[in-house]
Amino acid sequence: MAYIVNSDKAEEFIDHSEIEDTLAYAKAHEHDRTLIEQIIDKAALCKGLNHREAAVLLLCKEPDLVERIFALAREIKQRFYGNRIVMFAPLYLSNYCVNGCTYCPYHAKNKTIARKKLSQEEIAKEVIALQDMGHKRLALEAGEHPKHAPIDYILDSIKTIYSIKHKNGAIRRVNVNIAATTVENYRKLKDAGIGTYILFQETYDKENYERLHPTGPKSDYAYHTEAMDRAMEAGIDDVGIGVLFGLNTYKYDFIALLMHAEHLEARFGVGPHTISMPRICPADDINTNDFPNAISDEIFKRIIAVTRIAVPYTGIIISTRESEKSRKEVLEIGVSQISGGSKTSVGGYAEPTTESESSAQFDISDQRTLDEIVSWLLDLGHVPSFCTACYRMGRTGDRFMSLIKSGQIANCCAPNSLITLKEYLMDYASEETRQKAINMIEQEVEKIPNEKIKTIAKRNLQEIAQGKRDFRF
């Protein structure tokens, strides 16, 4: 195979020989100070790096240059995303699955996990429970099953989620993480008003991928890897990619992940809206000791920092798989979205029972409530954001990318984050959290670059205190 970045064939835009050559190149230059400094200087222009340059930084063995890499990641994170951290929660609809993925307890042969599928009435209860926590953005999750999770069920569920208005609560954006599907079905998801379509590659190494996925539709490497192309062709211009670090060697999957981002940019003019960074963790009948490629916190931190440098515009996501300590480490150097108060079980929000928890996809490390996480973020100097404005204002795909790459997104994101935080304070926060956030909002609103927008934001904040809701720039 030959490496062709804008090909529509998986084995050409994720070319194995190119990855192997890149690994050899990075290994040969891991002590090359001149080259590494040149790459860091290029990265400081905030235009990103290619996968080969990024691989050199990932493997860099010079301690002082590694510190420069982390420092630059912090600068780039601040420039593009400021101190805002977007909040979301996963919503699991069904854990029935026909696939045989060896790292996931949903796999078809698992007889110990409690199988469950939510009815539309149960989904409504879940949504109300999430709204009562303060969430505005969900990531919809479901196992792959033609009977228990067909596309019509997913579409009906999205419609139900958007229809529930409880007190001052509303889910304003549903992102969707479901199995690879057809262009026709992606068009249906687009028409349903989804936000980002998310699909993890798990691993890009074809041989390892096929070993980890021995049965089921997901075993088709090409069909899975080319899913984002079909989603883009269907008009979904915000897509989210990711790998499950620990399934394969992290260096291989890191390079391939960036090649996928380059491919989307080359073929469609829009790179990934988000890149997720999950690590393998224990769950039901899954033992992490069976996966010798699990990565340390230090390597995880390096991966996130170099990803932020290489793809400065993308949102980087970590979930409650990660501990409080791990999340604190990576927030400053690249992460822009985290989940909070999450349940990975089907029906876990409305009825968090023992039976419900046994249907979980993975064990949660950070088990704090949403309010505890919001309070913690404030203590760290971050602004918890519940904003969904870009989707609702049509700032998606190339429109979003042009704004963020130019830096103009700050005049939208900064006030929107403060406005949605104020909503959270008025409707859901504890008194302790409320007092912390009020002080932060007063300081942060003064930092809005555009004076006209600053004036409007101050007025909106006052009106929220008087009972009005859902302002957005």
N, C-alpha and C positions, 0 to 999 in steps of 0.2 A: 504494500500500500504506500501511497505518497501522501504527505501532509498537505491538505488543501483547506485553508481556514474557512472559506466560504462555501464549501461543498455541502450538499444536503445529505451526505452519507456519513454515519457516525464514525466508521473506521477511518475516514479521511480527515474529518476535523478533530477527532481524538485519535491521532496516529501514534501507535505504540512505539515505532522506531524514533519518532520525534521526541517522545517523552524520554526514552532511553538515552538519546543523544544529549538532551537537555540535562539529565541527571549527571551524565559523564562530564559535561561542560562545567556545571556548577561545582562538582566535586574537584575538578582540576583547578578551580579558581577560588576555593574557599579561603585561601590565605592571600589572595591577590589584592593588596590594599589599593593599588592604583585603580583597578577596575571597579572594586566595590565602592570606592569614593566617587568615581564617575557616575555610577548607577544611583547612588544616594543623591548626588547633585541633580541628576536628571529628574529623580522622583520629587525633589523639592519644588519643581515647577508645577506640581499637582496635575500633570497630564496623564499620569499612570505609567506603568511599565509593562513590557511584554512578559510572557511566561518564562523566557530564558533569563532575563534580567532579574525577575522576582526570585527564581530558583537560586541564583547566586546569593541574594540577600538571605534567603531562608537557610542556606548552608554555611553562611559566613562564620568563621571561627575566630575572628579578631574581637576581643571583648569590648574595646572602646568603640569599634564600629557597630557592634550590636547595640550598644547604648544609643548611638546616633540613630539607628534604625527605629528604636522605640520612641525616641524623642520626636523624630519626624512623623511617625504614626500619630502621636498625640497632636502635633500641629495640624496635620491634615484632617484628623477627626474634628478638631475645633473649627477649622476653616469651613468645612462643608456642612457639619451637623451641629456645631456649637456644643452646648452642654445639655442638649435635649435628648431624652431617652423615651422612645415610643413604647407604650404599653399595649399588650394584647393577651389573649387567652386562647388556648385550643378548645375546641368543642368536638368531642368524639361522638359520632352518630351510630356507628356499628363496628363491631370487631369480628364479624364473620369474614373469612378470607379464603380464597381458593389457591393462594400462592404457597410455596414451600420455603420461604426465606428462612435461613438457618439462624439468623440473629434476631428475629422478631417473634414474640410469643403468640402473635395472631396466626402463625403458620397453620395450614390446614390440618396437620397431623397432631397438633397439640390438643390433648383430651382433658387437660387439667384446668384450663382457663374457662371462666364463665362467659359464655357467648351471649351477646345481647344486641338488639337493634332498637333504637328509639322510635316510637310512634311520633306523629306530628304533635300530639298533645304533650308527650314527654319532652319533645324538643322545646315547646313553648315554656315548660316549667324550667328547663335548663337555662333558657335565654333570660327569663325573669330573674333567676338566681344570679346570673352573670351581671345583669343590669343593676341588681341591688348591691353588687360589689362595686360598681362604678365603671365596668368595662364598656367600651364603645366599638372595639375592633376584635373580631374573632378569626381564628384559623380553623376552618372546618376540616375534620379528619374522618376517614372511613376506610375500612379494609376493602379489598377488591373482591366483589362477589356479584355475579350476574342477577341473583335472586334478591339478596338482602341489601344491595347497594347499587342498583342500576342508576343510570343517569337521571331518569325521571324522579327517583327518590331524592337524589341530591338536589335537583331543581326545586322540588316541592319543599325540601328542607330550607333552602335559601329563601324561598318566598315566605315561609313561616317565620324565619328569623327576622327578616326585615319588617314583618307585619306587627311584631310585638312592641307595643309602647306601654311601658309600665311606670307609673309616676312620672319622673323626669327622665326615665331611662329610655335608651334606644340604641340598638346596634346599628351603627352607621356604615360599617364596611365589613363585608365577609370575604376574607381571603380563603382560597380553596386548595387543600392538599389531598388530592385523590389520584388514583392510578392513571397512568398514561392512557390516552383515549384517542378518538378520531377527530379530524378537523370539524366534522359536523357537530360532534358533542362539545368541542371547545367553543364553537359558535353559540351553542345553546347556553353555555356558561357565561359567555360574554353578554348575551342578551339578558341574562338573569341579573346582571349588574354586579358581578364579582369584582373584587379588587385585584389582588395579585394571584396568579396561578402558580402554585408551589409544587415542585416535585424534586425529591432528593435522588441523586444518581446512585447513592450508597457507595459504590466504587466504580471507577472508570476502567479498571483493568479487566478486559473482556474475559480472559480465562478465569480469573478469580470471581468475577461477577457471575458467570455461568455456574461455577461450583457453589456459590452462596445461594443461588436461585435455581435449584434443580428442577422444580415443577411449577406449573401455573403460567399465566400470561406474562408475568413479570420476568420470566426466564429469557424472553426475547430481548437480547442486549440492544440490538439496533432500534427496535421499536420504542424501547424505553428511552434510550439516549437521544433519539430524534423527536421526542415528545414536545420539547419547547419550540422546535421549528413548526410543528403542526399548530401549536397554540398561537404562535405569532401569525401564521398564515390565516388563522381564523379571526384575527383582529384583537387578540389579547396581547396588548403591548407592554404590560407589566408582568414579568415572570420572575420566579425566584428559584435559584438552583442551590445545590448543596451536596456534600458527601457525608457519610457516617464514618468519622475518623476512628480507626481501630480495626476496620474490616480488612484493610490493605495497608501497605506501607504508606505513611503519611506524605512522603516526598512525591511519590508517584501521583497520588490523588490530588495533592495541592497543585501540581503542574497541570494536570488534566482539567481541574476545575477552572483555572485561569484560561486554558485553551478554549473551554466551553464559552466563557465570557467573551473572549476575543471572537469566537465564531458568531455569536449572536450579534455582536457589534458590526462585524464584517458583512454578514448576510442581511441583517434587518435594520442596521443603523442605530440599534438600541441594545445596550448590554443588559445584564440582569438587574432588575430593580432591587433585589435582595440576594444575599448569599447567606445561607444558614450554616452554622458550625456546631452540629451535634457530635458527641463522642459516644462510643458504645458504652452501655451501662447495664446493670443487672435488671432482669425482669422475669417474672413467672418461671418458665423452664429454661431461661437463658443464663448461662454462666460466663462471665467475662473472661475467666481463665482459659476458655476455649478460643480466645482471640488474642494471640501473642503480639499483635501490632497495636494494642492500646497505647495511647500517648500520654506523656506526663503533662502536668500543668505548665511547665516551662516551655515545652514544645508547642502546646496549645496556644500559649501567649504569643510565641514567635509567629505561628501561622496567622493569627488574627492581625498582628501588627503588619506583616508583609502584605497580607491581603488588602488592608486599608490603604497601604502605599500604592500597591499595584492597580487597584480598582477604586480610586478615591470617591467616586460618585455613588457607589452601591451602598445600600443599607446592609449592615451585618447583624445577624440575629443569633442570640443564644437563648436557650430555654431553661426551664427549671431542672433539667438534667444536671446542670452545673450547680455547685455549692455556692453559698454566699461569698466565701473567700475567693473562689475562682471567678465569679461574676464581677466582684470588685476590681480584680486585677485587670480584666480585659475591657471594662467600660471606658476607661480613659484612652486606651490605645486603638479603639476601632469600633466597638460594638455600639449600635444605634437603636436596637430594638430588643426588648426582653419580655418574656411572659411573666405573669404574676398571679398568685393565688390559683395556680393551675391544677386541674385534675386530668389525668390521662386515662381515666376509666370512662366507660359508657354510662352516662347518667350520674356522674360523680358530683355534680354541683347541687342538684336539687335533693338528691338522696345519697349522701356520702356514707353508705353502709359498707360493712365488711364484704358482702357479696359483690357490691358495685366495685369496690377497690380491686377485687380479684380479677376484674376485666381490664386492668390497666395495661397499656402498651409498654411502659417502662417505669422504673422506680423514680420518684421525684426526690431530688437532693435538697433543693431549696423549698421548704414547705411553709414558708411564711405567708401570711395573708396579703392581699393586695395592698391594704392600708399600711401594713408593716413595711412592705417593699417601697411604697411611695415615700414613707417617712425616712427610710434608710437612704434612698436616692437624694432626698433633700439634704440630709446630713452630709452627703458626699459632694454636694454642690451641683448636682444634676437637676434638670427640670423634667419631671415626669410629664409626658405629653400623651393625651388621648385623642390627638388630632387625626381626622380622616379627610381633611378638606381637599387635598390634591385630587383624590379620586372623584369627589363630588363636584369639583370645579373643572374637571376635564384635564387636569394637569397630570397626564400619564404618558408613558412611552417617551417619544422624542421631545415632547413639550416639557415634561418633568426634567429630563436629562439636560436640556438646554438651560433651564433655570438653575439647576444645581451646579452645573459645570461653570456657569458664569458667576456664581455666588449670589444671584438675585433671589434665590429661594429663601434667604434669611428674612426678607421683608414679608414673606408669607408664613414660614415655619415658626419664627420667633413669636409673633403675636398669637398665632393659632395655638401654640403650645401653652401659652399663658392663659388664654381664654378657656381652653378645655380643662386645664388644671384648676382654674377658678370654679368651673362647673362641678368638678369632682369635690372640691372643698365644700361647696355649698350643699351638696346633696348626699355625700357619702363619707367624708373623712372624719376621723376622730378629732377631738378638740386639739390634741397635741400636734397632730399632723397639720391641721388647719392653721395654727399659729405660725408654724415653721414656714409654710408655703406662702402665707400672706406677706411675710417679710421678704421672701425671695421674689415674689411677683413685683413688689414695689421697686426692687432693685433692677430686675431684669427688663421691665418695661421701658426703663430709661435708656437701655442699650439698643433699642430698635433703631436701625440706621435712618429710615425714612421718617421725617418729622410728621408728615400728614398721616401716615399709617400709625405712628405712635399716638397721635391725638385720638384717632378713631379707636385704637385698642384700649386706651384709658376709658373712653366713654363706654365701650362694650363691657369692660370689666365692672364698671359701676352698675350697668343695667343688669348684669348677671346677679349681682348682689341684691337687686330689686326683684328678682324672680324670672327674668327673661333668659332664654337659652338659644343655643345653636347659632352663634355668630361665627363667621369665617371669612378669611381673606383668600 
